[in-house]
Structures are given as structure tokens and as C-alpha cells.
Amino acid sequence: MASQPRINSALVAAIRMAKLSKSTIAGPTEVHQYKQNEDRPDKAYTTERAQKAGKANAASGKIFVTVPPDFGPIPAENDPQRHQGVLVGECWEDRMECRQWGAHLPHVSGIAGQSGYGAQSVALSGGYQDDEDHGEWFLYTGSGGRDLSGNKRTNKDQSFDQKFEKMNEALRVSCKKGYPVRVSQEKRSSYAPEKGVRYDGVYRIEKCWRKPGIQGFKVCRYLFVRCDNEPAPWTSDEYGDRPRPLPSVKELKDKKLKDITDTTDRKESPSWDFDEEDGRWKWKKPPPLSQKRRVETGNPEDWKRSRKIIRQAQKSSVRDKLLKGAFAGKTLVRERSRGGRSLRSQKNIMLCPSCPTDISDFLQNLQVNRELMDVIESLKRETEEIAEDPAADLSEEEAANEIEENSDPADETEAERACKRKKVDTNPEGVKEAEGAQKEDSPSSTLQIQTSDEDLY
């Protein structure tokens, strides 16, 4: 069923007619071209499709760095324009400009990451009342728990519990693996800049848990501790951070144990850690591969074998996949016996892995839509004929006229005479015209047509 789907041609025609009627009533649709990164302006801009003026519906400007989705600080080799990277304390006008330098990609969401991959960056904006900023470390509140449906996009009231899912789970993955998280800060804090957005460096999540928040519903909490090689922008230190003991979090001690749930502590050595020999923070384990581009490392032979296995899996039919996978070793019928005498065989029920449908009959007798197969094969044949003969795009009448104009009757080849015979046989009116014209031109025209007819048999 998956490899040979059946198409209801009548329903397809009805859907196409409905779409066509809508397009004719609404008029021609506007085509909006996607702009590549190199074609974008240096600053955020507003397109014709924007519903509101200003930066409410603005599009992002050019991304200046080459590695915004990856973890950790952005070094000079990933800054082809300035060759200095993104420095701690660098400020931008707003989140749109912060996005262009890769410090924090989302211009609205406070967390950038994927639940199965980890979180690359966060933005401190004081969106939740439970947030606490202490400079070298801070307590961050996860996302969710608010009703943002309809026109309540700026609702600050929490109406349900937060869970470790989506972006909250991405932060927990970074906590477990010890990944560095880029932190940008704006407003609503004594450590925040007076205006704009500032890059504060990289932090590491040391612990996360859930607890009842100020508004009564549970929130996800994360303990961030700074671990950057550059000094913090609010200090006058000349050197970066050194390993420090974890701060004492008041809510972990004052609250009862039953109020704190889903506590996660890192059980393995962190991927980003301080190297005593080099005297700096660096990757102690290989960083995760970027999801934006494919990086092939390791033995080339292993990659060849893996690609071969993938191709074989793609070529195998659905029946083979099911029989070798979910129904391996199962027969279509089951033989039964009792007390030394054989009973009537019973059919084995084989449920589809994705739905409660019995597909045993399908696995035994594959059904193919022959009409659809014939259409596909005829289209393939036409494509092959056109590819082999480029002159096939011309109509038969145009080809015959071109032969008559550019060739002498005495020098006609067998192929040209066959083309004329085909035209005469398929067009009865053309036969009369040809006979009348040839009687006027030559007395032997009738003989030539009769000879041609005899050659056909």
C-alpha cells in the first residue's frame, strides 16, 4: 500500500478544479522570492508582506558569522568580516541585530535549542518573576505554562505547570552533557545593560529541577554558572573565570523535599571544562556535530558501507521490510493439532505497526493499481522517445512540409518517402489534394501513388 498507492482520479480532478476556481476568483497570486543570506541587507528590513510597520514584522538582515547554530563561543575563524569573533560585552541595538552575529538566533523566544540535541543559547529578559540574576551565576526559568492563544501573545499569567519538554528538555540535555550555553542579556536586571542587548559569555548548567513558582504552578528551574575565558563585562578583572564551587541556592534548602521534583544532576564529566595545564576553558570531549551541515569524519570505507546499506533499505519493498522486521519468523497460517489429530489451520493475524489493521492478506497477495502503472509506463516511454529523437517535438505535418521544401523529388530517400506515405494514409482529404496536384504536375503521379500503396503491403 505504501509503495503502490491507489489514487482516486475523480477526486484529484475535483480538487484541482476547486483550486483553479479559487485562483481565478481571487486573481493572480503574488510570488515572493526567498532572499539568500548574501543578498540580505546589513540591517533588519521590512518587506511588502509585513502587516505592521517597524520591526514588529521585520525580516532578519545578513548573518555575519558562519557557525551560529553550534555550541560555545564564536571564535575569530568564524567571523569572516571582522576576524575577531563575538567578544564578551559586545552590544547590539535589539534582538534582531543580536541574531545577525549568532549570539542568540531567535528574536522572540528566550531559548535556542532542540530537545534531542541541546540548547545553544538563552536570552535573559526578565520574562518570568522567578528569575534571579547574581552575575556570575543565575537561576533561569524555563518556557511554557502560559496561555498564548488568540490575541494573548503577551500574557504574563501562568495557567498550568511547566514540563521538561521541547526547549526545557533542550536545556536539560545541555545540563547532562555539560555543554557551554551562550548568554545574552537585556533590561530588568542590575547586571543588564542600560539599553540594547549585550553578550555576557558562556555559562554551564550545573543543575535543574521543578518547583512551585510564585504564581502557584510548577516551573522548570536551571542553575547557570559562568565558565568563560574572557572576564565578565560588569567587572574590571583581566582574566576569565576559574572553577568555583556551586553557589548555595536558597530554594533548594528552604523548600521541603516534596516540593522539589525532577531534580537532574550531571553524572558524567562535562564536555566543556577547565584545563589546568592550558589554564583555560575548552572542549574536553568532542563537541556535538552541527545539525546545519553534514560533517563526514572517520574512515571513508565505513561511510561507503553505511551508504550502501541505506540504498539497499530504500530499494527493498514494504513487504520485505515487514517480513524481515516486525513479522520475522511468522507464517501466514498456523497449523493446529490436538490429541494426535490435526485440526483446521488458522490464519495468523498480523497487525500493522502503525495502526490496528490486519495486513496479512496484503503481505500474501500484493495488489497493484494497473491503470496507474500503465499511465506511468506510457509517460516513461514518451520521455525516452523524446530524449532519443530531438526532432520528435515537430508535428508530422511540419516535418513533411520541411522535407518537401528542402529536398528534390529525385533525391528522396526511403525514409522521406515513408513519411509522405504515412501522411497520405492518415489524412484522406490530403490524398485527394495530393492526387489532384500530382495529375497537374506530372502524368506519372498516379503511378507513383499506386506504387507507393503497393509498397505498403
VENNOR-V886843 format. One record per residue. RES is the residue in three letters. SS is DSSP state (H for helix, E for strand, L for the rest). Layout:
BEGIN
res: [RES/RES]
ss: [SS/SS]
END
This chain:
BEGIN
res: [MET/ALA/SER/GLN/PRO/ARG/ILE/ASN/SER/ALA/LEU/VAL/ALA/ALA/ILE/ARG/MET/ALA/LYS/LEU/SER/LYS/SER/THR/ILE/ALA/GLY/PRO/THR/GLU/VAL/HIS/GLN/TYR/LYS/GLN/ASN/GLU/ASP/ARG/PRO/ASP/LYS/ALA/TYR/THR/THR/GLU/ARG/ALA/GLN/LYS/ALA/GLY/LYS/ALA/ASN/ALA/ALA/SER/GLY/LYS/ILE/PHE/VAL/THR/VAL/PRO/PRO/ASP/PHE/GLY/PRO/ILE/PRO/ALA/GLU/ASN/ASP/PRO/GLN/ARG/HIS/GLN/GLY/VAL/LEU/VAL/GLY/GLU/CYS/TRP/GLU/ASP/ARG/MET/GLU/CYS/ARG/GLN/TRP/GLY/ALA/HIS/LEU/PRO/HIS/VAL/SER/GLY/ILE/ALA/GLY/GLN/SER/GLY/TYR/GLY/ALA/GLN/SER/VAL/ALA/LEU/SER/GLY/GLY/TYR/GLN/ASP/ASP/GLU/ASP/HIS/GLY/GLU/TRP/PHE/LEU/TYR/THR/GLY/SER/GLY/GLY/ARG/ASP/LEU/SER/GLY/ASN/LYS/ARG/THR/ASN/LYS/ASP/GLN/SER/PHE/ASP/GLN/LYS/PHE/GLU/LYS/MET/ASN/GLU/ALA/LEU/ARG/VAL/SER/CYS/LYS/LYS/GLY/TYR/PRO/VAL/ARG/VAL/SER/GLN/GLU/LYS/ARG/SER/SER/TYR/ALA/PRO/GLU/LYS/GLY/VAL/ARG/TYR/ASP/GLY/VAL/TYR/ARG/ILE/GLU/LYS/CYS/TRP/ARG/LYS/PRO/GLY/ILE/GLN/GLY/PHE/LYS/VAL/CYS/ARG/TYR/LEU/PHE/VAL/ARG/CYS/ASP/ASN/GLU/PRO/ALA/PRO/TRP/THR/SER/ASP/GLU/TYR/GLY/ASP/ARG/PRO/ARG/PRO/LEU/PRO/SER/VAL/LYS/GLU/LEU/LYS/ASP/LYS/LYS/LEU/LYS/ASP/ILE/THR/ASP/THR/THR/ASP/ARG/LYS/GLU/SER/PRO/SER/TRP/ASP/PHE/ASP/GLU/GLU/ASP/GLY/ARG/TRP/LYS/TRP/LYS/LYS/PRO/PRO/PRO/LEU/SER/GLN/LYS/ARG/ARG/VAL/GLU/THR/GLY/ASN/PRO/GLU/ASP/TRP/LYS/ARG/SER/ARG/LYS/ILE/ILE/ARG/GLN/ALA/GLN/LYS/SER/SER/VAL/ARG/ASP/LYS/LEU/LEU/LYS/GLY/ALA/PHE/ALA/GLY/LYS/THR/LEU/VAL/ARG/GLU/ARG/SER/ARG/GLY/GLY/ARG/SER/LEU/ARG/SER/GLN/LYS/ASN/ILE/MET/LEU/CYS/PRO/SER/CYS/PRO/THR/ASP/ILE/SER/ASP/PHE/LEU/GLN/ASN/LEU/GLN/VAL/ASN/ARG/GLU/LEU/MET/ASP/VAL/ILE/GLU/SER/LEU/LYS/ARG/GLU/THR/GLU/GLU/ILE/ALA/GLU/ASP/PRO/ALA/ALA/ASP/LEU/SER/GLU/GLU/GLU/ALA/ALA/ASN/GLU/ILE/GLU/GLU/ASN/SER/ASP/PRO/ALA/ASP/GLU/THR/GLU/ALA/GLU/ARG/ALA/CYS/LYS/ARG/LYS/LYS/VAL/ASP/THR/ASN/PRO/GLU/GLY/VAL/LYS/GLU/ALA/GLU/GLY/ALA/GLN/LYS/GLU/ASP/SER/PRO/SER/SER/THR/LEU/GLN/ILE/GLN/THR/SER/ASP/GLU/ASP/LEU/TYR]
ss: [L/L/L/L/L/L/L/L/H/H/H/H/H/H/H/H/H/H/H/H/H/H/H/H/H/H/L/L/L/L/L/L/L/L/L/L/H/H/H/L/L/L/L/L/E/L/L/L/L/L/L/L/L/L/L/L/L/L/E/L/L/L/L/L/L/L/L/L/L/L/L/L/L/L/L/H/H/H/L/L/L/L/L/L/L/L/L/L/L/L/E/E/L/L/H/H/H/H/H/H/L/L/L/L/L/L/L/L/L/L/E/E/E/E/L/L/L/E/E/E/E/E/E/E/L/L/L/L/L/L/L/E/E/L/L/L/E/E/E/E/E/L/L/L/L/E/L/L/L/L/L/L/L/L/L/L/L/E/L/L/L/L/L/L/L/L/H/H/H/H/H/H/H/H/H/H/H/L/L/E/E/E/E/E/E/L/L/L/L/L/L/L/L/L/L/L/E/E/E/E/E/E/E/E/E/E/E/E/E/E/E/E/L/L/L/L/L/E/E/E/E/E/E/E/E/E/L/L/L/L/L/L/L/L/L/L/L/L/L/L/L/L/L/L/L/L/L/L/L/H/H/H/H/H/L/L/L/L/L/L/E/E/E/E/E/L/L/L/L/L/L/E/E/E/E/L/L/L/L/E/E/E/E/L/L/L/L/L/L/L/L/L/L/L/L/L/L/L/L/H/H/H/H/H/H/H/H/H/H/H/H/H/H/H/H/L/L/H/H/H/H/H/H/H/L/L/L/L/L/L/L/L/E/E/E/E/E/E/L/L/E/E/E/E/E/E/E/L/L/L/E/L/L/L/L/L/L/E/L/H/H/H/H/H/L/L/L/L/L/H/H/H/H/H/H/H/H/H/H/H/H/H/H/H/H/H/H/H/L/H/H/H/H/L/L/H/H/H/H/H/H/H/H/H/H/H/L/L/H/H/H/L/L/H/H/H/H/H/H/H/H/H/H/H/H/H/L/H/H/H/H/H/H/H/H/H/H/H/H/H/H/L/L/L/H/H/H/H/H/H/H/H/H/H/H/H/L]
END
